[in-house]
Amino acid sequence: MKKKTNPLYVVKGKNVEAVSGWFDLLVKKFNLTPIVEMLQTLFKEILKGVQSYAMFVVVKKTIDEIMEKLTAFVEKYGLA
């Protein structure tokens, strides 16, 4: 049998919110939901414009660069 793990929670004042993982924990703890939603919307809109493989390569390179910068930021400040 698999042992159940303790769920993660974020405490905000009197409110306690359950989270589904470490990323969700960071997003809720630091109130990053608007930024994450903005990035998701931005990526969706960029991907709508992909009409060819060449455009896909350019978009993928851009998204990879953004993710590298976000990853470096997270590692620099010990958020993960």
Secondary structure, 3 states (H helix, E strand, C coil): CCCCCCCEEEEECCEEEEECCHHHHHHHHCCCHHHHHHHHHHHHHHHHCCCCHHHHHHHHHHHHHHHHHHHHHHHHCCCC
